[in-house]
Amino acid sequence: MRRPLAALLLGLALWPAVPARSGEVPAVPAPGMVTMVDLGAKACVPCKMMQPVLASVEARYAGRAAIIFIDVWENRDEPRKYGLRVIPTQIFYDKTGKEVSRHEGFLDEKPMADILDRLLAE
């Protein structure tokens, strides 16, 4: 029986190559701020591709929006908490803390900025 690709990818995310280390996970969403959380792993190839995008977006929106990365290999409770199916997954929250958008897989800077700009304008 074949398992769907999403199940395989999440299965890999839950089975780290190194023992899981529980890190300090920041509050998500950030209180009173537009927030984008990227859930992935430092060793996952598409997640590695996200790192320069996240760094650029974090610099661009500093002080206006919280950009948070959570390594789900180091924080094994997080995938269930967010209902993840694949990594990376980006979740966007408005200023009130309501989830307003979710994207699975690599997300380039332009569509990420479009969502953040819309949320900041509200």
C-alpha positions in Angstrom: 0.0 0.0 0.0 1.4 3.4 -1.0 1.4 6.2 1.5 0.7 9.7 0.3 3.8 11.9 -0.1 2.5 14.3 2.5 2.4 11.5 5.1 5.9 10.4 4.2 7.2 14.0 4.5 5.6 14.5 7.9 6.9 11.0 8.9 10.4 12.2 8.1 9.8 15.4 10.0 8.8 13.4 13.1 11.8 11.0 12.9 14.9 13.3 13.2 18.3 12.2 12.1 19.7 13.3 15.4 18.0 13.0 18.8 15.4 15.7 19.3 16.4 18.5 21.6 13.6 20.6 23.1 14.4 24.2 22.4 12.6 27.3 23.7 9.7 27.9 21.4 8.5 31.5 21.1 4.9 32.5 21.7 2.9 32.1 18.5 1.3 34.3 17.5 3.3 37.2 18.9 0.9 39.2 21.1 -0.6 42.2 19.3 1.5 41.7 16.1 1.0 40.3 12.7 2.9 37.0 12.8 4.3 34.6 10.3 5.6 31.3 11.7 7.6 29.0 9.5 7.6 25.4 10.7 10.4 23.3 9.3 13.7 21.8 10.1 17.3 23.1 9.8 18.3 19.9 7.9 15.3 19.7 5.5 16.3 20.8 1.9 13.2 22.9 1.1 13.5 24.4 4.7 17.1 25.3 4.0 16.0 27.1 0.9 13.6 29.1 3.0 16.3 30.5 5.3 17.5 33.4 3.1 13.8 34.3 2.3 13.0 34.3 6.1 16.1 36.4 6.8 15.2 39.0 4.2 11.5 39.1 5.3 12.5 39.4 8.9 14.8 42.4 8.1 12.1 44.0 5.9 9.4 43.8 8.5 11.5 44.3 11.7 9.3 46.0 14.3 6.2 45.6 12.2 5.6 41.9 12.0 7.0 38.9 14.0 8.7 36.3 11.8 9.3 33.1 13.7 11.0 29.8 12.7 10.3 26.7 14.7 12.4 23.5 14.1 9.9 20.7 14.4 12.7 18.1 14.6 14.0 19.8 17.7 10.5 20.5 19.1 8.6 17.3 18.5 5.3 18.5 20.0 4.9 21.3 17.5 3.7 19.3 14.4 0.6 18.1 16.2 0.0 21.5 17.8 -0.2 23.2 14.4 -1.8 20.3 12.5 1.2 19.9 10.1 1.1 17.7 7.1 4.4 18.7 5.5 7.4 20.9 6.1 8.0 23.6 5.6 4.6 25.2 6.4 4.0 28.9 6.9 1.1 30.1 9.0 0.1 33.8 9.0 -1.8 35.4 11.9 -3.5 38.8 12.0 -2.9 41.4 14.9 -5.7 39.7 16.9 -4.0 36.3 16.8 -6.4 34.7 14.3 -4.9 32.4 11.7 -5.7 33.9 8.3 -3.6 32.0 5.9 -1.5 28.8 5.6 0.9 27.6 2.9 2.6 24.2 2.6 6.0 23.9 1.0 8.6 26.5 -0.2 7.2 30.0 -0.3 9.1 32.8 -2.0 9.5 36.3 -0.7 7.0 38.1 -2.9 3.9 36.1 -2.0 5.0 36.1 1.6 5.4 39.9 1.5 2.0 40.2 -0.2 0.3 38.4 2.7 2.1 40.4 5.3 1.4 43.7 3.6 -2.3 42.9 3.4 -2.4 42.0 7.1 -0.5 45.1 8.1 -2.9 47.3 6.2 -5.9 45.9 8.0 
